[in-house]
Amino acid sequence: MHLKNSGVLLLSLVSWIGFSQDTLKAVQVQSLKKNIIKSLTNTANMQVVTSKELLKAACCNLAESFETNPSIDVNYSDALTGTKQIKMLGLTSPYLLIATENIPSVRGASQAYGLTFIPGTWVESIQITKGAGSVVNGFESISGQINAELLKPINESLLFFNAYGSSDARFEFNTHLGFKLSPKWSSSLLLHGNTRTVRTDMNGDGFMDNPLAKQLNVLNRYQYYNPEKRWVSFLSVQLLKDAKISGQMAFNPTTDALTTSNWGAEIKTERADISSKVGYIFQDMPFQSIGFQNALTTHRQQSYFGLRTYDITQKSYYSNLVFSSIVRNTMHKFTTGLNLMYDDYQEHFEGIPYLKSILDLGAYLEYTYDNADNFSIILGGRVDQHSSMGVFVTPRMHLRYNPWKNGVLRMSAGEGRRLASVFAENQNLMASSREFSIENSGGDRYGLHPEKAWNYGFSFLQKFRIGIKNAEIGFDAYRTDFQNQVVVDLYQGPQQVRFYDLKGVSFANSFQVDFNIEPLHQLYFRTAYKYYDIQTDYRYERKDKPLQAKHRLFENIAYETHPKAKGQYWKFDFTFNWLGAQTLPYTVSNAGQDQMPAESAPYTLANMQCTRIFGKQFEVYFGGENLGNYRQPKAILGANDPFGVVFDASMVYAPIFGSMYYGGLRYKLD
């Protein structure tokens, strides 16, 4: 019994290696059938997306793993690169803190494509926190936090294989190998490769709907686990090489690159990550622990879009020392520690260098009161010495109250700030002839000042039974108020994009209500409605944020047949999305054939997947996305003259390719 408890304590120690303590508690009390876990006892508004949920769609990478989750919006970024962008509370991913095992990972140079560098089969679970996050993870989170937990070597199968192919000529292969090196040492080798070699043009505009692509991704992990001595540690090394080619159907990068023969784009990325984590629980003091994590990253991207060049190299080092204990008893807990973050950027946009080194040293303290009954509160704060932002304080607060059985009310408030990476975060706009114009305000990066915002809101969740069936209903409302924001202005004219510091008001209001029920045995129904009101004071007037639907409706139906004697059964999943009208950027000054309406038309998307389970080792799946074959009527402005002043492939609000069908298989040997 002592060793078993030690193992649980070790796992709960590494909240940035595995689950947090509250999450572990939630996992233990919830049914194993739950694909999305919503706890009644977590102080923060957090949900855990398990690996079972990730298998319900064509989850090829982290950017595509939220198709069946109503809390995250998945959008298309442009008509050329095929990259999907995620939003939370109506704000794009730069305002999210996206981490891999609680080490910030998708930031800076990797903002545009970083989510595609984490294969879906590598992910064990995803923790989604709405609103202000924990100060332990830094000060950059504004609208929320997403943390992806990867597969642990100690739990890895001897062999796992996944093969995937789709009608848009995309093929992927994943192989996982698990090794038991000793009673305390485990290792895993995760291999991922994907490719697309066929050019498609379903809408007849002369441009590829999806890029030609190749990616090779390797992750080698080592885990030391000693419950007797109360030690756990990880060492991970990841190497990635990714290449994309897009543009006109006749584009040949060998002869046409950076010429006016045919319009094309190439994006080549090389990335290396090394990270280590060590955690220890003090003997005879199971409430006290210490952990130390470090990460070193090199990210290099070389790219061009037509005649426009963009290269960026980022070298980063991250270190976090964290200590957790109690004050008198376990109702009063605290976590404190030190962060160090260093970034070196070497950026060249259209031949102009933008070089910047950033160093931040932060100290944080987070106090938790939890009566383990119906109330808990987390009060957090951190002080940072930042080379660009100076000394500043970041306050955060989370509160939970259970007014009655199976009901929980949560509130949160907190401040966040960040330095915008103007070029890296807006690479979709490079697929156009727009002139990039940065208005210098005397700030430290690009002449712009840091972004700063307050986020506050509340949520309520009620679990109940209808007859003998479990159900739950929840709603949340959040508001983000920007004290400063780097405004991306697409309203001044279709031939330019302006970046400038906010002068006035910018806010994002978000409201969501969702309902989940199991009306029949192993039949699950999930629905949600979301409303967004996002407005900014642009140069001349207050306008809605472009390419953002105010109204969204989501539904998901999942069904599993009863397992047969040998564990053979079917799984079916259907997802429906309705997106309301979206405000579009200004194009009135263009000629009539290259204008877009002030608003897009609403549209619907339907996805489906079927999986046949042949036992614990083998399964086959097939499905389709955008079954209604909806395509944006005009995806690229000026497609007949891509080197002219009207050309713009960035105003994408809907699918370009149309219906896509896929199939694959999974094999596992324990």
C-alpha positions as CSV (number, residue, x, y, z in Angstrom):
1,M,0.0,0.0,0.0
2,H,2.9,2.3,0.8
3,L,4.4,1.8,-2.6
4,K,1.1,2.3,-4.4
5,N,0.5,5.6,-2.6
6,S,4.1,6.7,-3.5
7,G,3.4,6.1,-7.1
8,V,0.3,8.2,-7.1
9,L,2.1,11.0,-5.2
10,L,4.9,10.9,-7.7
11,L,2.6,11.2,-10.6
12,S,0.7,14.1,-8.9
13,L,4.0,15.8,-8.2
14,V,4.8,16.3,-11.9
15,S,1.8,18.4,-12.9
16,W,4.0,19.7,-15.6
17,I,5.2,16.1,-16.4
18,G,1.8,14.5,-16.2
19,F,-1.6,15.5,-14.7
20,S,-2.1,17.9,-11.9
21,Q,-3.3,16.6,-8.6
22,D,-6.9,17.9,-9.2
23,T,-6.8,16.3,-12.7
24,L,-5.7,12.9,-11.2
25,K,-8.5,13.1,-8.7
26,A,-11.0,13.8,-11.5
27,V,-9.7,10.9,-13.6
28,Q,-10.0,8.6,-10.6
29,V,-13.6,9.4,-9.9
30,Q,-14.9,9.6,-13.5
31,S,-16.0,6.7,-15.6
32,L,-13.4,5.3,-17.9
33,K,-15.8,5.8,-20.7
34,K,-15.5,9.5,-20.5
35,N,-13.7,11.0,-23.5
36,I,-13.8,14.6,-22.1
37,I,-13.5,14.9,-18.4
38,K,-15.0,17.8,-16.6
39,S,-14.3,17.8,-12.8
40,L,-16.6,19.2,-10.1
41,T,-13.5,19.7,-7.9
42,N,-11.0,21.5,-10.0
43,T,-10.6,25.2,-9.1
44,A,-9.9,26.3,-12.6
45,N,-12.3,25.8,-15.5
46,M,-10.4,23.0,-17.1
47,Q,-11.3,19.9,-19.1
48,V,-9.2,16.9,-20.0
49,V,-9.5,15.5,-23.5
50,T,-8.4,11.9,-23.4
51,S,-6.8,9.8,-26.1
52,K,-10.2,8.1,-26.8
53,E,-11.6,11.5,-27.9
54,L,-8.6,12.1,-30.2
55,L,-9.4,8.9,-32.1
56,K,-12.9,10.1,-33.0
57,A,-11.7,12.1,-36.0
58,A,-8.8,12.3,-38.5
59,C,-6.5,13.7,-35.8
60,C,-3.3,13.8,-37.7
61,N,-1.7,16.5,-35.6
62,L,-2.5,18.8,-32.7
63,A,-4.1,21.5,-34.9
64,E,-6.7,18.9,-36.0
65,S,-7.3,17.3,-32.6
66,F,-10.1,19.8,-31.6
67,E,-12.6,19.0,-34.4
68,T,-15.0,17.2,-31.9
69,N,-14.5,19.7,-29.0
70,P,-16.8,22.7,-28.8
71,S,-14.5,24.8,-26.6
72,I,-11.9,25.3,-29.4
73,D,-12.7,26.7,-32.8
74,V,-10.8,25.4,-35.8
75,N,-10.4,27.8,-38.7
76,Y,-8.6,27.9,-42.0
77,S,-5.7,30.4,-42.2
78,D,-5.3,30.9,-46.0
79,A,-6.0,29.3,-49.4
80,L,-2.5,28.0,-50.0
81,T,-0.7,26.4,-47.0
82,G,-3.6,24.2,-45.8
83,T,-2.8,25.1,-42.2
84,K,-5.6,25.2,-39.6
85,Q,-5.7,27.8,-36.9
86,I,-7.3,27.4,-33.5
87,K,-9.1,30.0,-31.4
88,M,-10.4,30.1,-27.8
89,L,-12.8,32.7,-26.5
90,G,-12.7,34.2,-30.0
91,L,-9.0,35.0,-29.8
92,T,-6.3,33.3,-32.0
93,S,-3.6,31.0,-30.8
94,P,-1.0,33.7,-30.0
95,Y,-3.2,34.7,-27.1
96,L,-3.2,31.1,-25.8
97,L,-0.3,29.6,-23.9
98,I,0.3,26.3,-25.8
99,A,2.6,23.9,-24.0
100,T,3.8,20.4,-24.3
101,E,3.9,18.8,-20.9
102,N,3.7,22.3,-19.4
103,I,6.8,23.6,-21.3
104,P,5.7,26.5,-23.6
105,S,6.2,25.1,-27.1
106,V,4.1,26.8,-29.7
107,R,5.3,30.4,-29.6
108,G,7.4,32.9,-31.5
109,A,8.7,31.4,-34.8
110,S,6.4,28.4,-34.5
111,Q,3.1,30.2,-34.1
112,A,1.9,29.6,-37.6
113,Y,2.7,26.0,-38.1
114,G,3.8,24.7,-34.6
115,L,0.6,22.8,-33.9
116,T,1.2,20.7,-37.0
117,F,4.6,19.5,-35.5
118,I,2.9,17.5,-32.8
119,P,1.4,14.3,-34.3
120,G,-1.9,13.2,-32.9
121,T,-0.8,9.6,-32.1
122,W,1.9,11.0,-29.8
123,V,-0.7,12.7,-27.6
124,E,-1.9,11.0,-24.4
125,S,-4.3,13.7,-23.3
126,I,-4.9,17.5,-23.7
127,Q,-5.7,19.8,-20.8
128,I,-7.8,22.9,-21.8
129,T,-8.1,25.8,-19.4
130,K,-10.4,28.7,-20.2
131,G,-9.5,32.2,-19.0
132,A,-6.5,33.2,-17.0
133,G,-4.1,30.3,-16.4
134,S,-1.7,29.5,-13.7
135,V,1.2,31.9,-13.0
136,V,3.5,28.8,-12.7
137,N,3.4,28.5,-16.5
138,G,4.3,32.2,-17.2
139,F,2.7,35.5,-18.0
140,E,1.9,35.1,-21.7
141,S,-1.5,33.4,-21.4
142,I,-4.4,35.8,-22.0
143,S,-7.5,33.8,-23.2
144,G,-6.4,30.4,-21.9
145,Q,-4.0,27.5,-21.8
146,I,-3.7,24.3,-23.8
147,N,-1.3,21.6,-22.5
148,A,-0.6,18.5,-24.5
149,E,0.6,15.4,-22.5
150,L,2.6,13.0,-24.6
151,L,2.7,9.3,-24.3
152,K,4.9,8.2,-21.3
153,P,7.6,5.6,-22.0
154,I,6.6,3.6,-18.9
155,N,3.1,3.0,-20.5
156,E,4.2,2.7,-24.1
157,S,3.3,-0.5,-26.1
158,L,6.0,-2.7,-27.4
159,L,4.9,-1.7,-30.9
160,F,2.3,0.6,-32.3
161,F,1.7,1.3,-36.0
162,N,-0.8,3.7,-37.7
163,A,-1.3,4.3,-41.4
164,Y,-3.5,6.9,-42.9
165,G,-4.5,7.9,-46.4
166,S,-7.0,10.5,-47.7
167,S,-8.6,11.6,-51.0
168,D,-6.6,14.8,-50.9
169,A,-3.5,12.7,-51.5
170,R,-2.3,13.0,-47.9
171,F,-0.5,9.9,-46.4
172,E,0.8,9.5,-42.9
173,F,2.7,6.8,-41.0
174,N,3.3,6.5,-37.3
175,T,5.4,3.9,-35.5
176,H,5.9,3.8,-31.7
177,L,8.5,1.4,-30.1
178,G,8.6,0.9,-26.4
179,F,11.6,-0.5,-24.5
180,K,11.9,-1.7,-20.9
181,L,15.6,-1.0,-20.2
182,S,15.5,-2.0,-16.5
183,P,13.0,-2.1,-13.6
184,K,13.2,1.7,-13.3
185,W,14.2,2.9,-16.8
186,S,11.9,2.9,-19.8
187,S,12.4,4.3,-23.3
188,S,10.3,5.0,-26.3
189,L,11.0,5.9,-29.9
190,L,8.2,7.7,-31.8
191,L,8.5,8.1,-35.6
192,H,6.1,10.1,-37.8
193,G,6.1,10.8,-41.5
194,N,3.6,12.5,-43.8
195,T,3.5,13.4,-47.4
196,R,1.3,14.9,-50.1
197,T,2.6,14.5,-53.7
198,V,-0.5,15.1,-55.9
199,R,-1.6,18.6,-56.9
200,T,-5.4,19.3,-56.7
201,D,-7.5,22.2,-57.9
202,M,-11.1,21.5,-57.1
203,N,-12.3,25.1,-57.5
204,G,-10.6,25.7,-60.8
205,D,-8.8,28.9,-59.9
206,G,-5.4,27.6,-61.1
207,F,-3.9,27.2,-57.6
208,M,-3.3,24.1,-55.5
209,D,-6.0,23.7,-52.9
210,N,-3.5,22.0,-50.6
211,P,0.3,22.2,-50.5
212,L,2.7,19.5,-51.5
213,A,4.3,18.5,-48.3
214,K,6.8,16.2,-46.6
215,Q,7.5,15.9,-42.9
216,L,9.8,13.6,-40.9
217,N,9.4,13.8,-37.1
218,V,11.3,11.8,-34.5
219,L,11.0,11.8,-30.7
220,N,13.1,9.7,-28.4
221,R,12.2,9.7,-24.7
222,Y,13.6,8.2,-21.5
223,Q,11.8,7.9,-18.2
224,Y,13.2,7.0,-14.8
225,Y,10.6,6.0,-12.2
226,N,11.5,5.0,-8.7
227,P,8.5,5.0,-6.3
228,E,10.5,3.7,-3.4
229,K,12.9,6.7,-3.5
230,R,10.2,9.0,-4.8
231,W,12.0,10.1,-7.9
232,V,10.7,10.5,-11.4
233,S,12.5,12.1,-14.4
234,F,12.3,12.5,-18.2
235,L,14.7,13.2,-21.0
236,S,13.3,13.9,-24.5
237,V,14.9,14.7,-27.8
238,Q,12.8,15.7,-30.8
239,L,14.1,16.3,-34.4
240,L,11.8,17.6,-37.2
241,K,12.2,18.5,-40.8
242,D,9.1,19.9,-42.7
243,A,8.7,21.2,-46.2
244,K,5.7,22.7,-48.0
245,I,5.2,23.8,-51.6
246,S,2.1,25.7,-52.7
247,G,1.0,28.1,-55.4
248,Q,-0.1,27.7,-59.0
249,M,-0.6,24.3,-60.5
250,A,2.2,24.8,-62.9
251,F,4.7,26.1,-60.3
252,N,8.0,24.4,-60.3
253,P,10.3,25.5,-57.4
254,T,13.4,24.5,-59.3
255,T,12.8,26.9,-62.1
256,D,10.1,29.4,-60.9
257,A,11.2,30.2,-57.4
258,L,11.4,34.0,-56.8
259,T,10.5,34.7,-60.5
260,T,7.4,35.9,-62.2
261,S,7.0,32.7,-64.3
262,N,4.5,31.1,-62.0
263,W,3.5,32.2,-58.5
264,G,4.6,29.8,-55.7
265,A,5.6,29.5,-52.1
266,E,8.0,27.3,-50.2
267,I,8.2,26.9,-46.5
268,K,11.1,24.8,-45.1
269,T,11.4,24.2,-41.3
270,E,14.0,22.4,-39.3
271,R,13.6,22.1,-35.5
272,A,15.3,20.5,-32.6
273,D,14.0,20.2,-29.0
274,I,15.8,18.8,-26.0
275,S,14.0,18.8,-22.6
276,S,14.5,17.3,-19.2
277,K,12.4,17.0,-16.1
278,V,13.2,15.8,-12.6
279,G,10.7,15.5,-9.7
280,Y,11.1,14.4,-6.1
281,I,8.7,14.0,-3.2
282,F,10.3,14.4,0.3
283,Q,10.5,11.3,2.5
284,D,7.8,11.3,5.3
285,M,6.4,14.5,3.8
286,P,4.1,13.4,0.9
287,F,2.7,17.0,0.7
288,Q,6.0,18.5,-0.2
289,S,7.8,18.2,-3.5
290,I,10.3,19.9,-5.8
291,G,10.8,19.8,-9.5
292,F,13.1,21.1,-12.1
293,Q,12.6,21.3,-15.8
294,N,14.7,22.6,-18.7
295,A,14.2,22.9,-22.4
296,L,16.4,24.0,-25.3
297,T,14.9,24.7,-28.8
298,T,16.3,25.7,-32.1
299,H,13.8,26.6,-34.8
300,R,14.8,27.6,-38.3
301,Q,12.4,28.5,-41.1
302,Q,13.3,29.6,-44.7
303,S,10.4,30.6,-46.9
304,Y,9.2,32.7,-49.7
305,F,5.8,33.7,-51.0
306,G,5.9,34.8,-54.6
307,L,8.6,37.4,-54.7
308,R,8.4,38.0,-50.9
309,T,11.0,36.3,-48.7
310,Y,10.7,35.5,-45.0
311,D,13.3,33.7,-42.9
312,I,13.4,33.3,-39.1
313,T,15.7,31.5,-36.7
314,Q,14.7,31.3,-33.0
315,K,16.9,29.8,-30.3
316,S,15.3,29.4,-26.9
317,Y,16.1,28.2,-23.4
318,Y,13.5,27.6,-20.7
319,S,14.0,26.7,-17.1
320,N,11.6,26.3,-14.3
321,L,12.3,25.4,-10.6
322,V,9.1,24.7,-8.6
323,F,8.6,23.9,-5.0
324,S,5.2,22.8,-3.5
325,S,4.2,22.3,0.2
326,I,1.5,23.2,2.7
327,V,0.9,25.7,5.5
328,R,0.0,23.9,8.7
329,N,-2.4,21.4,6.9
330,T,-3.4,20.3,3.4
331,M,-6.3,22.8,3.2
332,H,-3.6,25.4,2.7
333,K,-1.1,24.7,-0.1
334,F,1.4,26.8,-1.9
335,T,3.6,26.5,-5.0
336,T,6.5,28.8,-5.6
337,G,9.4,28.9,-7.9
338,L,11.6,30.7,-10.5
339,N,11.3,30.9,-14.3
340,L,14.0,31.7,-16.8
341,M,13.2,32.3,-20.5
342,Y,15.6,33.4,-23.2
343,D,14.8,33.9,-26.8
344,D,17.1,34.9,-29.6
345,Y,15.4,35.9,-32.9
346,Q,17.1,36.4,-36.2
347,E,14.4,37.5,-38.6
348,H,14.6,38.7,-42.2
349,F,11.5,40.0,-44.0
350,E,11.9,41.1,-47.6
351,G,15.6,41.3,-47.0
352,I,15.3,43.6,-44.0
353,P,16.8,42.2,-40.7
354,Y,14.9,42.3,-37.4
355,L,17.2,41.0,-34.7
356,K,16.1,40.7,-31.1
357,S,17.3,38.9,-27.9
358,I,14.9,38.7,-25.0
359,L,15.6,37.6,-21.5
360,D,13.1,37.2,-18.7
361,L,13.6,36.1,-15.1
362,G,10.4,35.6,-13.0
363,A,9.5,34.5,-9.5
364,Y,6.0,33.3,-8.7
365,L,3.9,32.3,-5.7
366,E,0.5,30.5,-5.8
367,Y,-1.6,29.9,-2.7
368,T,-4.5,27.5,-2.7
369,Y,-7.2,27.2,-0.1
370,D,-9.3,24.0,-0.6
371,N,-11.7,22.7,2.0
372,A,-12.2,19.6,-0.1
373,D,-16.0,20.1,0.2
374,N,-17.6,23.0,-1.6
375,F,-15.0,25.8,-1.9
376,S,-11.5,26.5,-3.1
377,I,-9.6,29.5,-4.2
378,I,-6.2,30.0,-5.9
379,L,-4.4,33.3,-5.6
380,G,-1.4,33.7,-7.7
381,G,1.1,36.3,-8.6
382,R,4.5,36.6,-10.2
383,V,7.1,39.3,-10.6
384,D,9.2,39.4,-13.8
385,Q,12.3,41.3,-14.8
386,H,12.0,41.4,-18.6
387,S,14.6,42.9,-21.0
388,S,11.9,44.6,-23.1
389,M,9.0,45.1,-20.7
390,G,11.0,46.0,-17.5
391,V,9.7,44.9,-14.1
392,F,6.0,44.0,-13.9
393,V,3.6,42.1,-11.7
394,T,1.1,39.5,-13.0
395,P,-1.9,38.7,-10.7
396,R,-4.2,35.7,-11.3
397,M,-7.2,34.3,-9.3
398,H,-9.4,31.2,-9.7
399,L,-12.4,30.4,-7.4
400,R,-14.7,27.4,-7.2
401,Y,-17.9,27.0,-5.2
402,N,-20.2,24.0,-5.2
403,P,-23.7,25.4,-4.2
404,W,-25.3,22.0,-4.2
405,K,-24.7,18.4,-5.2
406,N,-23.1,17.9,-8.7
407,G,-23.1,21.7,-9.4
408,V,-20.1,23.9,-9.5
409,L,-19.6,27.7,-10.1
410,R,-16.2,29.0,-11.1
411,M,-14.8,32.5,-11.5
412,S,-11.5,33.7,-12.7
413,A,-9.6,36.9,-13.4
414,G,-6.1,37.6,-14.4
415,E,-3.7,39.7,-16.4
416,G,-1.5,38.6,-19.3
417,R,1.0,40.3,-21.6
418,R,3.2,39.4,-24.5
419,L,5.5,40.7,-27.2
420,A,3.8,40.2,-30.6
421,S,5.8,38.4,-33.3
422,V,4.3,40.5,-36.1
423,F,5.7,38.6,-39.1
424,A,5.7,35.0,-37.7
425,E,2.0,35.3,-36.5
426,N,0.7,36.8,-39.8
427,Q,2.4,34.6,-42.4
428,N,-1.0,33.9,-44.0
429,L,-1.0,37.6,-45.1
430,M,2.2,37.0,-46.9
431,A,0.2,35.0,-49.5
432,S,-0.9,38.3,-51.0
433,S,0.3,41.5,-52.6
434,R,-0.5,43.5,-49.5
435,E,2.2,46.0,-48.4
436,F,3.2,45.4,-44.7
437,S,3.2,48.7,-42.9
438,I,4.3,49.0,-39.3
439,E,3.7,52.3,-37.6
440,N,6.5,52.9,-35.1
441,S,5.3,54.0,-31.7
442,G,8.7,53.8,-30.0
443,G,8.2,50.3,-28.6
444,D,11.0,47.8,-28.1
445,R,10.1,45.3,-30.8
446,Y,9.2,46.4,-34.4
447,G,8.6,49.9,-32.8
448,L,5.5,48.5,-31.1
449,H,4.7,48.2,-27.4
450,P,3.9,44.9,-25.5
451,E,0.3,43.6,-25.6
452,K,-1.5,43.7,-22.3
453,A,-5.0,42.5,-21.4
454,W,-7.2,41.4,-18.5
455,N,-9.4,38.4,-18.8
456,Y,-12.2,37.6,-16.4
457,G,-15.3,35.5,-16.5
458,F,-17.3,32.7,-14.9
459,S,-18.7,29.3,-15.7
460,F,-21.3,26.9,-14.2
461,L,-21.6,23.2,-14.6
462,Q,-24.5,21.0,-13.4
463,K,-24.4,17.2,-13.7
464,F,-27.8,15.4,-13.2
465,R,-29.7,12.3,-14.3
466,I,-32.7,12.1,-16.6
467,G,-34.3,8.8,-15.4
468,I,-31.3,6.5,-15.2
469,K,-29.2,8.4,-17.8
470,N,-26.4,10.8,-17.0
471,A,-26.5,14.3,-18.4
472,E,-24.8,17.6,-17.8
473,I,-25.4,21.2,-18.8
474,G,-22.9,24.1,-18.6
475,F,-22.4,27.6,-19.6
476,D,-19.6,30.2,-19.4
477,A,-19.1,33.8,-20.2
478,Y,-15.7,35.6,-20.5
479,R,-14.5,39.0,-21.4
480,T,-11.0,40.1,-22.5
481,D,-10.1,43.8,-22.2
482,F,-7.0,45.0,-23.9
483,Q,-5.0,47.8,-22.4
484,N,-2.7,47.6,-25.4
485,Q,-2.9,45.4,-28.5
486,V,-0.9,45.2,-31.7
487,V,-3.8,45.9,-34.2
488,V,-3.7,44.0,-37.5
489,D,-5.7,46.4,-39.7
490,L,-7.2,45.0,-42.9
491,Y,-9.8,47.7,-43.2
492,Q,-7.6,50.5,-44.6
493,G,-7.5,49.0,-48.1
494,P,-7.0,45.7,-49.9
495,Q,-3.5,46.5,-51.0
496,Q,-2.1,46.9,-47.5
497,V,-2.0,45.6,-43.9
498,R,-1.2,48.0,-41.1
499,F,0.2,47.1,-37.7
500,Y,0.0,49.7,-34.9
501,D,-0.5,50.1,-31.2
502,L,-4.1,50.3,-30.0
503,K,-5.5,53.7,-29.5
504,G,-8.9,53.3,-27.9
505,V,-10.8,50.1,-27.0
506,S,-10.4,46.5,-27.9
507,F,-12.4,43.7,-26.3
508,A,-13.6,40.1,-26.9
509,N,-16.8,38.8,-25.3
510,S,-17.5,35.1,-25.4
511,F,-20.6,33.1,-24.3
512,Q,-21.1,29.3,-24.5
513,V,-23.8,26.9,-23.4
514,D,-23.4,23.2,-23.9
515,F,-25.5,20.1,-23.1
516,N,-24.3,16.5,-22.9
517,I,-26.3,13.3,-22.4
518,E,-26.1,9.6,-22.9
519,P,-29.8,9.0,-24.0
520,L,-29.2,5.3,-24.7
521,H,-26.5,2.9,-23.6
522,Q,-23.3,3.8,-25.3
523,L,-25.0,6.5,-27.4
524,Y,-23.5,10.0,-26.5
525,F,-24.9,13.3,-27.6
526,R,-23.0,16.6,-27.2
527,T,-24.3,20.0,-28.4
528,A,-23.1,23.6,-27.8
529,Y,-23.9,27.1,-28.9
530,K,-21.3,29.9,-28.9
531,Y,-21.7,33.7,-29.3
532,Y,-18.8,36.1,-29.9
533,D,-18.7,39.9,-29.8
534,I,-15.1,41.0,-30.7
535,Q,-14.5,44.6,-31.5
536,T,-11.5,46.9,-31.9
537,D,-11.0,50.6,-32.4
538,Y,-9.3,50.7,-35.7
539,R,-7.8,53.9,-37.2
540,Y,-11.0,55.5,-38.1
541,E,-13.8,53.5,-36.5
542,R,-14.8,50.6,-34.2
543,K,-15.3,47.5,-36.2
544,D,-15.9,43.8,-35.7
545,K,-12.9,41.5,-35.9
546,P,-12.8,40.2,-39.5
547,L,-13.1,36.5,-40.3
548,Q,-14.9,35.7,-37.0
549,A,-18.3,34.2,-36.9
550,K,-20.5,35.7,-34.2
551,H,-22.7,32.6,-33.9
552,R,-21.6,29.0,-34.0
553,L,-23.6,25.8,-33.4
554,F,-21.9,22.4,-32.6
555,E,-23.3,18.9,-32.3
556,N,-21.6,15.6,-31.9
557,I,-23.1,12.1,-31.8
558,A,-21.1,9.0,-30.9
559,Y,-22.2,5.4,-30.6
560,E,-20.4,2.2,-29.8
561,T,-22.0,-1.2,-30.4
562,H,-21.8,-3.8,-27.6
563,P,-18.4,-5.7,-27.6
564,K,-18.6,-9.2,-28.8
565,A,-16.9,-12.1,-26.9
566,K,-13.6,-11.4,-28.6
567,G,-13.8,-7.7,-28.2
568,Q,-15.0,-7.0,-31.7
569,Y,-17.4,-4.0,-32.2
570,W,-18.1,-0.8,-34.1
571,K,-17.7,2.9,-33.2
572,F,-19.5,5.6,-35.1
573,D,-19.0,9.4,-34.7
574,F,-20.8,12.3,-36.4
575,T,-20.0,16.0,-36.0
576,F,-22.0,18.9,-37.2
577,N,-20.9,22.6,-37.3
578,W,-22.9,25.6,-38.3
579,L,-21.0,28.9,-38.7
580,G,-22.8,32.2,-39.0
581,A,-21.9,35.2,-41.1
582,Q,-18.3,36.6,-40.8
583,T,-17.2,40.1,-41.4
584,L,-14.8,40.3,-44.3
585,P,-11.9,42.7,-44.9
586,Y,-12.4,45.8,-47.0
587,T,-12.3,45.1,-50.8
588,V,-14.6,47.8,-52.2
589,S,-11.8,49.6,-54.1
590,N,-11.0,46.5,-56.1
591,A,-12.6,45.9,-59.5
592,G,-15.9,44.1,-59.4
593,Q,-14.6,40.6,-60.1
594,D,-12.1,40.9,-57.3
595,Q,-14.4,42.2,-54.6
596,M,-15.9,40.2,-51.7
597,P,-19.1,41.0,-49.9
598,A,-19.1,42.8,-46.5
599,E,-20.1,39.5,-44.9
600,S,-19.7,35.9,-45.8
601,A,-22.7,33.6,-46.0
602,P,-23.4,31.1,-43.2
603,Y,-22.5,27.5,-43.9
604,T,-22.5,24.1,-42.4
605,L,-19.9,21.3,-42.1
606,A,-20.5,17.7,-41.4
607,N,-17.8,15.1,-40.5
608,M,-18.2,11.3,-39.9
609,Q,-16.0,8.5,-38.9
610,C,-16.5,4.7,-38.5
611,T,-14.1,2.4,-36.7
612,R,-14.1,-1.4,-36.6
613,I,-12.4,-2.9,-33.6
614,F,-11.0,-6.3,-34.1
615,G,-9.8,-6.8,-30.6
616,K,-7.2,-5.1,-28.4
617,Q,-4.5,-5.2,-31.1
618,F,-6.1,-4.2,-34.4
619,E,-8.6,-1.7,-35.7
620,V,-9.6,-0.1,-39.1
621,Y,-11.2,3.3,-39.5
622,F,-12.6,5.3,-42.4
623,G,-14.6,8.6,-42.6
624,G,-15.1,11.9,-44.3
625,E,-14.9,15.6,-43.7
626,N,-17.1,18.3,-45.2
627,L,-19.6,15.7,-46.4
628,G,-21.8,18.4,-47.8
629,N,-19.0,19.5,-50.2
630,Y,-19.2,23.1,-49.2
631,R,-16.5,25.3,-50.8
632,Q,-15.8,29.0,-50.4
633,P,-17.1,30.6,-53.7
634,K,-14.1,32.8,-54.2
635,A,-10.9,31.9,-52.3
636,I,-8.2,33.9,-54.1
637,L,-8.6,37.4,-55.3
638,G,-6.7,38.3,-58.5
639,A,-5.9,34.6,-59.2
640,N,-5.5,35.4,-62.9
641,D,-2.7,37.9,-62.1
642,P,-0.9,36.6,-59.0
643,F,1.9,39.2,-59.3
644,G,-0.6,42.1,-59.6
645,V,-1.7,44.5,-56.8
646,V,-5.0,42.7,-56.2
647,F,-3.7,39.2,-55.5
648,D,-4.8,38.0,-52.0
649,A,-5.1,34.4,-50.8
650,S,-5.5,35.2,-47.1
651,M,-9.3,35.9,-46.9
652,V,-10.4,32.4,-46.2
653,Y,-13.4,31.6,-44.0
654,A,-14.5,28.2,-45.3
655,P,-13.1,25.0,-46.9
656,I,-11.4,25.2,-50.3
657,F,-10.9,21.6,-51.2
658,G,-14.5,20.4,-50.6
659,S,-15.3,16.9,-49.4
660,M,-12.4,14.8,-48.2
661,Y,-12.5,11.0,-47.4
662,Y,-9.9,9.0,-45.6
663,G,-9.1,5.6,-44.2
664,G,-6.5,4.0,-42.0
665,L,-5.5,1.2,-39.6
666,R,-4.0,0.9,-36.2
667,Y,-2.0,-2.0,-34.8
668,K,-0.7,-2.4,-31.2
669,L,1.4,-5.1,-29.7
670,D,1.7,-4.9,-25.9
